[in-house]
Amino acid sequence: MAFTFDAFTISSAAQDLTSENPTTGTIQGTVRDDVGAPVEAVRVIYSSAAADTRGVTRTGKDGTYVTEGVPAGVYVVRVEGKDMLPVDLNATVTLGAATTVDFKLEWINPGPLHLYSTFSGDAPDVLPIDGRNYLNAGKLDPGVQAVDGLIYGPGKSGFQSLSINSQLGRTTHYDMDEVEVMDETKGAAELNLPSEAVREAIVSRATPELFQSLNAAGAVRITTRVGGDNWHGNLFGNLRDGAVGLAGFPAGDSHYSRQQYGFGAGGAIIKEKAFLFVGAERTKQDGILPVELGYPAANTTSAQSAYFRENMLSARLDYNFNDDMKGFVRLTYDNANEIAPSGTLSNSRNQINVPAAVFGLDWNRGRFVQSARFGYMKMVDAITPALNASLIDPGAPFHVQLGSFAMGPSTAGPRQTVQRDLFGRYDSSTVYKVYHTIRFGGAIHRITQGDYYSPGNDGPSVTSSNGLDVINAINLDPTLAGGAENPLNYPVGTLTIFNGLGGFSENSGFNHSTGGHADTRFEGYIGDTFNVLPNLNVSVGVNYVRDSGRTDSDLSPAPCSAINTTIVTTPI
């Protein structure tokens, strides 16, 4: 816990004198709190060992004070207020003048209860972490794990999420510069950021911030980097390449290459007024990766494509309008193209394109500290079968699924997921009667989605069981060449023929006749942090969320007579 004072002013002015030869001077000034409000009844102690003088006065209702006449010399001025951190400053008194010493004090307040950890965006440069993902350092915290986004679906390959307190990580709440960035379809965040553009990440494991709604599995807050007064920069490059002996695998072609390079640079465009920071990063990966396959290809390793490309760019411009108002604009772009490592012989290509923009404003007015955020983002995620990176048996040029083992054209796509976010938030806090810190605000989030799925363009899908009874029966049949290790020897369980038309709703959206969905999320919150004792706070708050369009109540219920009893023989 640390407390600081923000500002002080020392000056001197001529005094009206009744004598041509003055023998004393005075010390005067104003004492304000951390929001600029005057503080009454603060004790002001002034002393000088050289002048052998000591005295005490108090501030009035307007926070001002003035000492009696004191001899010239260097004085130590100390201010002490109830539940405030005392501050000492030096002042030089001259004869016939009034020396002004102003104070700005901090309340002694432990703040609200938050169980969280903070790590810097510089973590990939200073910690032994595999890769440069901005969330990677989160796994250093107890109870937090970095999770590969592929477990949420092929469309999240190349993303990471944080599993907090043993939760899956799909519903972890993500904010970037206090703007929500959650993927409402598959989970995790909607975009990646270059680590150079991240100033800090805060991982909350319990009692998150009051404004973080729909938070059941922890929260992550990302703050992007701001350019400083002086121009500075960082240029990096990482290389792992099998051709020069820096990377290799025991199975298949040893050629593998992974390159990561980028930069971060920032500084003042207008001294103490406008600041710019730009960060960019590119990842380029080629070659093969060894992947262990499931049965019937158990205990075997397949060399699969390691193709991956990602380009990330973030630019932030900050502007100080005056001492009480600051604003910023951030533009971000994330583009990725990869062969998703499925762990099977049926692979898919995942392409992601996410432009985003954020405008923020922070200002003070009286005792109120206020902020506003406006955000726009559009994520387009496209999945298609990667035919050249899959094993297609000439005897079975279609999708085959045997338990966890798959081969042939992937049925993960073609699929396109679109999410467009329009977001606005207002947040304010104020100190009420010294002991209460009131925080309140609201947000509106317009989410427009489209999910379009049309598999089967490259043939039907055949599934079968790879249970022990099936495997034993195949191995005991001498007419089945290759036994259970031949996927074509398995009996057909289901055969699916697709019509190429797929939509996850009956509503139109994004120039499609079906698959669209839209909802508006309204949020309001208010809370109080009550400073019961100087070292004890009690926090209470409520966050109310109303999310429209989350049900299909516009559709009439299906009657029991519509059930196909041939398929469902005993409907309940």
N, C-alpha and C positions, 0 to 999 in steps of 0.2 A: 504494500500500500504506500503510495507516495502522494505528497501534496506540494503544490508549487504556487507561487504568486506570479501573475502575468505581467504586471506593469507597475512602474512607479515613475514619478516625475519629481525632479528637484530643480528649483529655480529660485531666483531672488528678485526682489523688486524694491524700489526706493520707498522709504517710509516718510509719512508726514511727521516732522519733528517740531517739538516745542523748544528745543535747545539747539544752538549752533554747534555744540560739541556733544553729540550723543554718546552715551556710555553703554548702551545695550542694543540688542536686536531681538527678533522674534522668529519662531518657527510656526508655520501654518500649513494647512492642507485639507484634503478630503479623503475619506476612507470609503471605498465601495467594495461590494462583494463580487463574485465571479461573473454575475450577469449585469454588472454595472449599477446596481441599486445602492443608494447610500445606506450606511450602517450606523445606527444610533447607539450611543452609550458605550462606544469602544474606548477602552482606557489607553491613553497615549502617554508613555513614559519617556522622558528625555533626560539625558545625563551627559556630563563632560568631566572626565578626570582632570584634564588640564585646567579647566576653569573652576573646578571644585563646585560644580552646580548640578542639582538634580531636582526634577519636578514632575508633576502628574496633572493631566487634564483629560477631558472626555469630549467625544464628538456630540454634536447636537443632532436634531432631527434630520437635517440635511446632510449629515455625515461630515461636516466641517469641524475643524478645531483650530485653536490658536493658543500659543503659550504666552506666559507673562514675559516681560523683558528679561533677557538673559545676557550674560557677558559674551563677547566674541570668542569663537573657538570651534573645534570639531566636536559634534554631539552624536551620540547614538540614540536614535528614535525607535522605540519599540511600541507596536500596537498589539493589544490583547482584547479579543472579543469572545463572548460566550460561544462555545462550540466552533470556534474558528482557529485556524493555525496562526500562531503569533509570528510576526515578521519584524526583523531588525534592519534598519537602514542608517547610513551615515549622512549627516548634514553639516555644512559649514556655515556658521552664523557670522555675519559681518555687522559692524556697528552701523546703526541707523537704517538697516534693511530688514525686510521680511523674507525669510527663506522658505520656499514652498516645497513640501514633501507629501506627495499623494501616494496612497496605498490601494492595492487591489488584492483582496484576501480570498482564500478558498475556505469553504465550509469543511469542517472535519466530518466526513461522511463516508462510511465504508461502501456505499453504493448498493445497488441491487445484487441479489444472489445469482451468480451464474457459474455453472460448472463447465468451463470451456478451456481450450488450449489454443494458443496462437503460434503460428509459424510464419516465417518470412518467405517472400517469393524468391529469395536468394538460396533457399534450401537445396535445389538441384545442383548448385555450384559448390556448396560447402559440405554436403552430407553424402555418405556413400549409398546413394539411392539409385536403383536401376531405372534409367529413363529420366525424362524431363517433364513429366506430367505435373501440372501445378498442384494436384491433390496428393501426389505420392508421399510427401512428408507427413501426411496425416496418419499413416500407419505406424508412426513412431509413438503415438499416444496409446496409453492403456485402453483397451476396449474398442479400438478403432482398427479396421482392416481396409486395405485398398482392394476393391473388387473389380474384376474384368467385366466390362459392360456386356460382353458376349453372352453372359448367363441370362441377361434380360431379353435377348433376341438378336438375330443377325444384324439388325439395323443399328445396334449399339456397339458393334465391334469397333475398336479404336478409342472407346471412351473408358473412363474409370469412374467408379462411384465409391463412396465411403460407407462401409458397414459399421454402424455405431451401436455398441452394446448388444452385439450378436444379432442385430436385425439384418435383413437381406440387403438393404441399401437401395432398393427400388424406390422407396418413398422418402428418402432423405431430402430435406428441404434445402434448396440452393438459392442464394441471392448474390448477385454481382452488382456492387455499388448500390445496394438496397433495392434492386429490381429483381423480381422473381424470374428464374430461368429453368423451370422444371419441364421435362418432357412428359406431357400429360398422357401419352400413349404407352410408352415402354418404360418410363422411369429414368432416374439419373438426371444430369444436366443436359441442356439442349446443344451446348457448344463447348469447345475447348478454347483455352486462352494460351498464348505464348507465356512461358514462365517469366520472361523478362518483364512482362507488363503487369505482373502481380506484385503488389506491395506487401500484402499479408492475407492470410487465410485464418479464420476463426472457426473452430469446430466445437459446437455446443453439444454436450452429451445429456444435459438436463437443464430445465428452466431456461429455455432459449429466450431471445429478445421478445418483448411484448408484441412487436409488429409481425413476427414470423408466424403466420397462420398455417393451418393444416399441417401441424408438426407433430408426428407421432413416433418418428424414428431418428431424432437428432436433426441438426441443422448445420449448414456450412455457409459462412459469409465471406465473400471475396471482395477485397478492396484493390482497385487498380492503382498503378504507380503514377505519381505526379512529378513533372519536371521541376527542378529546383532553380535557384538564382543563377548558379553556374552551370555551364554546359558540360555534360559528362556523357560517357557512353561505354558500352560493353559489346565486344564481338567474340563469338564463340564458334567452335566447330568440333564435332565428335565424329570419329570414324571407326567402324569395325568392318574389316574386309577379309574374307577367306583367301583372296588371291595373294595377299601379302602376309598370310599367317596370323592375322589378328582375330579370326573367327573361323570355326569349323565344327562339323558335327560328324559323329562316327558312322552315320548311315547316308548313303546316296552321295550325290555331287556335293563336294565341300564348298563350292563357291557360294558365298553369302556376303552381302554388302549392306550396311546400314549407315546412313549419313544423317547427321543432325547439325544444322548450322543456323545462325540467326544473329540478331543484334538488338540492343536496346539503347536509346539515346534520348536525352532530354535536356532542357534548359529554359532560360527566360527569353521570350521574344520581346517583351517590354519589361524592363527591370522592375521587380517587385509588383508587377501588374498582371502580365500574361505569361503562362508557362505551357510548354508543349512537351509531351513524351510520346515516343513511337517505339513499339516493340514488334518484332517479326521473327518467325521461326518456320523452318521447313524440315520435314522428315522425308527421306527417300530410302526405300528399302527394296532390294531385289534378291533373287536367288531362291533357295528352297529352305524349308524347315522340316525336320523330322517329326512326324505325328504318329502316335501310337493308336492303332485302330481297335475297334471292338470286334466281338465274335460275329461272323466266322473268320475274320482276319485277326483274331486275338494273337497276342505275343509277336506281332509283326509291326514293323515301322514303315510308314509310307513317306516318301519325299514329296511334299506339297509346296505349292507356290507361296512365297513370302512377300509377294508384291504389296507395297504400301506407299502411298503418297499423302502428305498432309501439309497444307499451307495455312498459316495463321498470321493475322495482322491485327494490331490494336493501336489506335492513336487517340490520345486524350489531350484536350486543350482546357486549361483552367484560367479563370479570369477573376481578379479581385476588383469588384466594382467600388467598394469602399471598405472601411474598417468593419462594417456590420453586414456586408453581403458579399458572398462568393458564389461563383457558378462554374460549371464544367460541361463539356460535351465529349462523349466518347463514341468512336466508331470502331466496330469490330467485325472481322470477317474470318470464317473458318470453312475450309474446303478440304475434303478427304476423299480418297479413292483407294480401295483395297480389295484383295481377295480374302474373304473372311475365313480364318482357320477353323473349320467346323469339326475337325477330328474324325472326319469320315472321308469317303471318296466321292462325295456329292457336295461341291463347294458353290458359294455364291459370291457375287461382287457387290460391294456396298459403296454407294456414293452419297456424300453428305455435302450440303451447301447451306451455310447459315450466315446471312448478313444481320447485323444488329446495330442499334443506335440508342444512346442514353443521354438525356439532358438532366442535370441536377442543379439545384439552387439551395443554398444555405444562408440564412440571415437571422439577425437578432432584432427584436423590437421590444423595447422596455425590458420586462423580466422574462420574455418568452424567447426561447431558442427554437427556430423553425427550419424545416427543410421540405423540399418538394422533389419528386423524381418522376420522370416520364421516359418510358422505354418502348421501343419497337424491335421486334425480332421475327424473322421468318425462317423456319427450318424446313428443308426439303431433303428427305431421306429416300433413296431409291435402291431397291435390291433386285438383282437379276441373276439368273443361273450363270455360273462361270463354267461354260462348257469345256473350254480348253484346259481348265484346271481340275476337271472331274474325270473319273474313270467311267467310260461308257462302253459297256460290253456289247460287241456287235450282235450277240445272241439275245440281248435284252436292252435295246436302246430306249429305255424308259427308266423312271425313278423306281428304285428297289429299296425298301426299308425293312431290315431284319433286326428288330430290337433297336439297339443304339447304332448299329452299322447301317450305312446308306451308301449307295452308289448310283451313278447316272445323273441326269439333269435334276438340279435342286428344285424342290417345290416351295422354297422360301420366297420365291418371286416368280414372275415380276410383281413387285409390290412397291407402292409409293406412299409415304407418309408425309403429310404437310401439316405444320403447325404455325399459325401466325398469332403473335401476342401484341396487344396494345395495353400498356400498363401505366397507371398513374397512382402516386401516393403523396399524402400530406402527413407530416409528423411534427409534433410540437411538444415541448416540455417547459415547465416553469417551476420555480420554488415558491411554495405557499406557506406563509407564516413560519419561515425558517426551517421547520422540521419536516415538511412534506415536499417531495419532488413529484409533481403530477406530470404524467405523460399521456398524450392522447393523439389520435389521428385516424386516418381511414385510407382505403385503397379501392380501386376498381380495376379489374383485370378482364379484358375481353379476349377470349380464346376462341379462335376459329381453326377447326381441324378438318383434315381429309385423309381417309385411309382407303386405298384402292388396291385390290388384290386380284390378280388374274393368273393363277398358276396353270400348269398343264399345257403351255404352248409347245412344249417339246415332247409331249407324250403323256400317257397316264401314269399313275402311281400304284405300285403293287406292294403290299405289306404281308409279312408273315411273322410267326413266332420263332424265336431261337431258344426256346426252353429246352431243358435237358431231355424231355421225352421226345421232342421233335428231332433233336440232334442224334439221340440213340437210334431212333427209327431210321434215319437217313444212313447212318453208318452201318446198320445191319442189312441194308438193301444192296446186294451186289450189282444191281443194274444201274445204280447211280454213281457214275464215274466222278472221282474226286471226293466223295463222301460229303460230310458236313462242311468242308472247307470250300465247296463250290456253292455260291449263293443261288445258282439256278436250280439246285436240287431241293429247295425248300417248297413246301406246299403253299398255294396261294391262300392267304387269309382274307384280304380285301382287294378289290380292284376299283380304283377311282378314276373316272374319266371326267375331266374338267371341261366346262363350257367356255372358259376364258373370260367370264364376266364375274367380277367380285366387288362388292362394296360392303363396308361395315355398318351402313345405315341406309335408309331409303331416301335420305335428304341429299340434295345437290350441294356441290361445293367445289370451288377452284376449277371451274369449267368441266366438271363431271356431273353426270345425272344422278349418281348415287355416291355414298361414302362420306358425305359431308356432316359436320357436327359443329355447333357453336354454343357457347355458354358465356355468361357474364358472372363474374365472382365479385361480390360486394363484401367489404371488410370494414369493421369499425372496432376500435379498441380504446380502453382507458385504464390507467393503472396509477397506483400511488406507492412510492417508497417512503415509509415513515421512519424518520430517524428517532427512535425511542430513546436511545442513549448514544453518546458520542461514538461508541464502538458496537452499536447494535441497530440494525435496520430490519424492518418488517415490510415485505413487498406483497401487494395484492393487485390483481388486475383481471380484466375480462377481455377476450377477443371474440367477436361474433362474426361469423362468415355465412353468407347466403350465396349458394351457387346454383344458378338456374340451368335448365336444360340437361340435367344429369340423369333423367329417367326417360323411358319410352312410353310415358302415360298417354301419349297421343295415339298409340296403337290400341286397338280393341283386343281383349284377351282371346286366346285361342280356345274354342270350346272343346270339351272332351270328345265330341263326335269327330273332330278333325284328326285324332290320333290314329295312326296306321297300326292296327293290331297285328298285322303280319310282322312288323318289326318290333313293336312293343306289345308283347303278348299279354302281359298283365299290368296295364297302366294303373297307377295309384292316384 
